[in-house]
Amino acid sequence: SHIYKKNHDVTKTWKGKTEQLLRVHDHDFTMRPAFGGPAIPVGVDVQVESLDSISEVDMDFTMTLYLRHYWKDERLSFPSTTNKSMTFDGRLVKKIWVPDVFFVHSKRSFIHDTTTDNIMLRVFPDGHVLYSMRITVTAMCNMDFSRFPLDSQTCSLELESYAYTDEDLMLYWKNGNESLKTDEKISLSQFLIQKFHTTSRLAFYSSTGWYNRLYINFTLRRHIFFFLLQTYFPATLMVMLSWVSFWIDRRAVPARVSLGITTVLTMSTIITGVNASMPRVSYIKAVDIYLWISFVFVFLSVLEYAAVNYLTTVQERKERKLRERFPCTCGIPHSKTMMLDGNYSESDANSLAGYTRNQMVLEEEKQEKMVVHLAMSNESNSSRKRGLKGHVGLCIIQNTHAIDKYSRLIFPGTYIFFNLIYWSVFS
């Protein structure tokens, strides 16, 4: 019984209505407090409940917050012996004056209404008012992707009065930087929230004048580990895989060609996948530099084998011409030539009947040495005519495998040097 006496129900003892207590019908609440006088100060503080999402494609962010306004309206003052405030829900808000604050550059926003409108109005006996709402807003954020995915983004949520200029309404942060509170559990999958802070300045519109604008600024740094696993590491592996062809025999054409084409197509798929999740900006991103340089390395490995294969073909063509120019019949009696060619008549066989097997083998060796000597002699004479340039060209053609040997060192060394420069610049 003692508890019921202490906390009695005021609605049972108060004979009038709330509107009569606050004198809502005695004043014109379509006018701001102290109309015609100095600007009414309206303090603001915000508590960020969650940072729901960051969209690179749409360049916006979604935030849920508690927005609170503080001002004094003497028209709402009421007599009170206990000096306690009165708290109401959103039904009274429609009958009194409240600041017309809106979100600049917002795309979508709404006040939560489950189970009822999430609005609170608290009135103090001296006329001070606390007006609180729970809002989810999606606002624009101009992002710079020139260092993506090694980038940091700074976004702002801007608050401003829609109708009242700075001569009628002075919007300010109630407690400076302490006016912005954040939940410690706020986290994002791709970003690390580095800092929240508040600023304020004047905004000018040519048609209506100057307005007080409040800013909620927050800085986000992107987590790089996801992109290391999904983009950088696969691209590096594809480049390294393309180097395997340098250790494959140059005569294994199917193996080297299929390996080169596979790595090129895989790099194209990686580049397409990264750009599909990004806005179509007109400048080069950091990830584009890495992927396209890696693509060039893979493509050059394919061109390297094309050069090796071409030079090998040229070498074989020249050797074939040498064999055609100096056939095995040079300076050898007809009968013995027929024996070497494997086409001889019975009379030729009889004429060779006097040769023993050892004599025939020795005769064959002499003929081979004579053909080789003639070929080398003719090649030497031709080289003298072409000069030093011909000697160098012949040396390169006869050692096309050296291109693979040099590529085993040049390609990895150049790619490692590129990575050192890339990570030192963008990290």
Buried (B, 14 or more C-beta within 10 A) or exposed (E): EEEEEEEEEEEEEEEEEBEEBBEBEEBEBEEBBBEEEEBBBBBBBBBBBBBEBBEBEEBBBBBBBBBBBBBBBEBBBBEEEEEEBBEBEBEBBEEBBBBEBBBBEBEEBEEBEEEEBBBBBBBBBEBBBBBBBBBBBBBBBEBEBEBBBBBEBBBBBBBBBEEBBBEBBBBBBBBEEEBBBBEEEBEBEBBEBEEBEBEBEEEEEEEEEEBBBBBBBBBBBBBBEEBEEBBBEBBBEBBBBBBEBBEBEBEEEEEBBEBBEBBBEBBEEBBEEBBEEBEEBEEEBBBBBBBBBBBEBBBBBBEBBEEBBEBBEBBEEEEEEBEEEBEEBBEBEEBBBBBBEEEBEEEBEEBBEEBEEEEBEEBEEEBEEBBEEBBEEBBEEEBEEEEEEEEEEBEBBEEBEEBBEEBEEBBBEEBEEBBEEBEEEBE
